[in-house]
């Protein structure tokens, strides 16, 4: 029975390793993470080899895909929330990748300059602290002598105000 289980495990790994890796890539999982998820799937397969041996081939395949899928989902659940100290341009919604293209084309300075020109003195100070000095929200709140809720509201309003300006710059 042990030899049969070893043979089954080797066969499943041989038949499904590449397919599971491609499945992970299709779910936008990076290379190293994909390898980790697939390895963990086969580790769990080995831990449950007797159960898997009792399944039909289609059910074995389904078990492998379900396991790797659940591992990926669980990894997202356990990740910490995204940081809140994002810069202004990362939060401007964009249907295409034009913002990244513009920034990569070294036009970032011109965008910031134009955004500052369209902002009040208080808003310019806020932009400077966020973008140029790369300060956290807590540091900015302390420097401006406001609480974090007030600061977040000001930043939200600033983003809302500057979004059309940034979009207009991207059309050029």
DRENMAR-584472 format. One record per residue: x negated, y negated, z of N, C-alpha, C in turn; residue in three letters. Coordinates in steps of 0.1 Angstrom, whole numbers, plus 5000, padded with zeros to 4 digits. Example, Ala and Ser with C-alpha at 12.3 -4.5 7.8 and 13.67 -1.06 7.14 Angstrom:
REM DRENMAR-584472
486850575078487750455078486850335078ALA/487250225071486350115071487150005079SER/
END
This chain:
REM DRENMAR-584472
499250125000500050005000499149875000UNK/498049885008497149765008496649744994UNK/496249844987495649834974496749774964UNK/497949814966499049764957499249614960UNK/499149574973499349434977498149354972UNK/496949404973495849334967495949314952UNK/496349414945496549414931497649314927UNK/498749314934499749214932499249074934UNK/498549054945498048914948497148864937UNK/496248954933495248914922496048884909UNK/497048964906497848944894498548814895UNK/499148784906499948654907498948534906UNK/497848544913496848434912496348414897UNK/496048534891495648524877496648464868UNK/497948504870499048464861499548324864UNK/499448274876500148154880499248034885UNK/497948064886497047954891497147834882UNK/496847854869496847744860498247674858UNK/499247764858500647704857500947624869UNK/500547664881500847584893500047454893UNK/498847464888498047334887498747234878UNK/499147284866499847204857501147144863UNK/501847224870503047184877502747064886UNK/501647084894501246974903500946844896UNK/500146864885499746744877501046674871UNK/502046754867503246704862504046624873UNK/503746654885504346584896503446474901UNK/502446434893501546324896500746344908UNK/500346474911499446504922498046494916UNK/497046434924495646424919495046564919UNK/493846574912493146694911492846774923UNK/492246704933491846764945493046804954UNK/494046724954495246754961495946874955UNK/495946874942496646984934495947114938UNK/494647114938493847234942494247284956UNK/494347184965494647214979496047274980UNK/497047214973498447264973498447414967UNK/497847434956497847564950497147664959UNK/496047624965495347724974496147754986UNK/496847654992497747675003498947764999UNK/499347744987500447834982500047974982UNK/498848004976498348144975498048194989UNK/497548114998497348155012498648205018UNK/499648125016501048165022501548285015UNK/501248295002501648414995501048535001UNK/499748535004499048645010499648675024UNK/499948575032500548595045501948665044UNK/502648645033503948705030503948805019UNK/502848875017502648955005503649075005UNK/504049125017504949235017506349185012UNK/506749065017508049015012508048994997UNK/506948934992506748904978506749024970UNK/506149134975506049264968507449314966UNK/508349284975509749344974510549264964UNK/510049144959510849064950510649104935UNK/511649074927511449084913510448984907UNK/509849004896508848914891509348764889UNK/510648744885511148614884511248544898UNK/511648624907511748574921510448544927UNK/509348624923508048594928507548464922UNK/507848444910507448314903508148194910UNK/509448214912510248114919509748084933UNK/509348184940508748164953507548084953UNK/506648114943505448034942505647884939UNK/506547864929506847724926507547654937UNK/508447714944509147654955508247624966UNK/507347714969506347684980505447564976UNK/504847564964504047454961504847324961UNK/506047324956506847204956507147154970UNK/507447254979507747214993506447155000UNK/505347214997504047165002503847014998UNK/504146984985503946854980504946754987UNK/506146794988507146714995506746695009UNK/506346795016505946785030504746685032UNK/503846685022502746595023503146455022UNK/504146425014504646285013505346245026UNK/506046335032506746305044505846275056UNK/504646335056503746315066502746195064UNK/502746135052501946025050502445905057UNK/501445815062501945695069502545605059UNK/503445515064504045415056503045325049UNK/503445275037502545185030502245065038UNK/501045015037500644895044501444775040UNK/501644685049502444565047501644445042UNK/500344455043499444345039499144355024UNK/500244355016500044365001499844214996UNK/499144204985498944074980500144034971UNK/500343914968501543864962501843924948UNK/500743954940501044014927501444154927UNK/501044234937501444374938502944384941UNK/503544284946504944294949505844224939UNK/505344174928506144124918506644234909UNK/507944264909508444374900508044354886UNK/507744454879507344454865507744584858UNK/508344564847508844684840507744754832UNK/506644674829505544734822504244704830UNK/503144744825501844734832501144604828UNK/501944494825501244374820500444304831UNK/500944314844500244254855498844314856UNK/498744444855497444504856496544474845UNK/497144464833496344424821495744284823UNK/496644194827496244054829495044044839UNK/495244114850494244104861492944164856UNK/493044284849491844344843491144254833UNK/491944174826491344084816490743954823UNK/490543964836489843854843490643724843UNK/491943724841492743604842493443584855UNK/492943664865493543654878493343514884UNK/492243454882491943324888492943224882UNK/493243234869494243134863495643154868UNK/495943284871497343314876497443244890UNK/496443274899496443214912496543064912UNK/495743004903495742854902497142804898UNK/497742874888499042834884500142854895UNK/499942964902500942994913500742884924UNK/499542844927499342744937499842604932UNK/499742584920500342454914501842444916UNK/502442564916503942564917504342584932UNK/503442574941503742594955503642464963UNK/504342454974504142344983502842354990UNK/502442254998501142265006501142375015UNK/502242395022502442505032502242645025UNK/502942655013502842775005501442805000UNK/500742694996499342714991498542765002UNK/498642715014497942765026498142915028UNK/499442955027499843095028499243175018UNK/499243135005498643204994497143224996UNK/496543115001495043125003494743225014UNK/495543225025495243325036495443465031UNK/496443485023496843625018495843675008UNK/495643594998494843634986493343614987UNK/492943494990491543454990490843505003UNK/491543485014490843525027491243665031UNK/492243725024492543865026492943895041UNK/493643805047494043825061495243915063UNK/495343975074496544055077497743965081UNK/498944025081500043945085499943895100UNK/499443975108499243945122498243825123UNK/497143835116496143725116496743595111UNK/497443605100498043485095499143425104UNK/499943505110500943455120500243385131UNK/499143445136498443375147497843245143UNK/497243245131496643115126497643005123UNK/498843045118499942945115500842925128UNK/500542995138501242975151502843005149UNK/503143115142504543155140504643305143UNK/505843355146505943495149505943575135UNK/505843705136505643785124506943785116UNK/508143775122509343775114509443655106UNK/509143535112509143415104508143415093UNK/506943475095505943485085506443565074UNK/507043685077507543775066508643705058UNK/509443625064510543555057509843455048UNK/508843385053508243285044507543345032UNK/506943465034506243535023507343585013UNK/508443635019509443685010510043575001UNK/510243455007510743344999509643294989UNK/508443294993507343254984507343354972UNK/507343484974507443584964508543554954UNK/509743534960510943504952510743384944UNK/510143284949509943154942508943174931UNK/507843244933506743254924506943364913UNK/507943454916508143564906508443514892UNK/509343414890509543374876508243304870UNK/507443244878506243174873505243284869UNK/505143394877504243504873504743574860UNK/506043594859506543654847506343574835UNK/506443444836506243354825504743354821UNK/503843364830502443374827502143494819UNK/502843604822502543734816503043734801UNK/504043644798504543644785503643574775UNK/502743494780501743424772500643514766UNK/
END
